[in-house]
Amino acid sequence: MYTMHKLSLRLLAVWIICILFTGFFAYIARSIHLQTISSFDEPIIDFVQSAESPGLTSIMKLFTTIGSTTSVVLLAILTLGVLLWKKHRAQAVLFAIVLAGTGILNQVLKFIFKRERPDFNRLIDIGGYSFPSGHTMMAFSLYTILAYILWRNVKNTGSQVVIIILAAMMIVMIAVSRIYLGVHFPSDIVGGVLASSVWLFASIAFYQRFQRQRSGNLQTK
């Protein structure tokens, strides 16, 4: 009974977070529509792009490549293969749902808002709409769900801390690379994190509830 109560409180907290994040996303989207977001975007763009140098540009292009669709798909296939090989089928399903859902959600949101990309100091050529950032959404979902799955399967505290740090580093570097290379506004990045967070947290909440119910059913048999 105590465990179920604890799980219910955890799920309630997740839904509250999802509602808050959805509200923040809606606020950013409205600010973009009203064209009042520039006071947020411009100082960050100026700060990030002021560090431009040939060496840093090469590094940022590398992180953008790591966050590309091809790289994400290859890493996803490898991860799914390992999870299925290790017989972690439920985690494999969770992983696939999180990534597929994130990709679909990003395309839907881009189609709805149709924000044009920045047209100044662009260091790479790219098409498509800008808000929310697809690279950021996929990076956040991919590396967060990877960290979550690894964290559950690795019992060593030191290893868990390293996993979280590496995941955070990858997310931040991929996101910053999009601003540095001039293909996204900072508000695209924040919107991407908020959108993917809602989908990711909701998916994990359903997964945990399913696992708890499954465990309870096995115990009653």
Secondary structure, 3 states (H helix, E strand, C coil): CHHHHHHHHHHHHHHHHHHHHHHHHHHHHHHHHCCCCHHHHHHHHHHHHCCCCHHHHHHHHHHHHHCCHHHHHHHHHHHHHHHHHCCCHHHHHHHHHHHHHHHHHHHHHHHHHCCCCCCCCCCCCCCCCCCCCHHHHHHHHHHHHHHHHHHHHCCCHHHHHHHHHHHHHHHHHHHHHHHHCCCCCHHHHHHHHHHHHHHHHHHHHHHHHHHHHHHHHHHHC
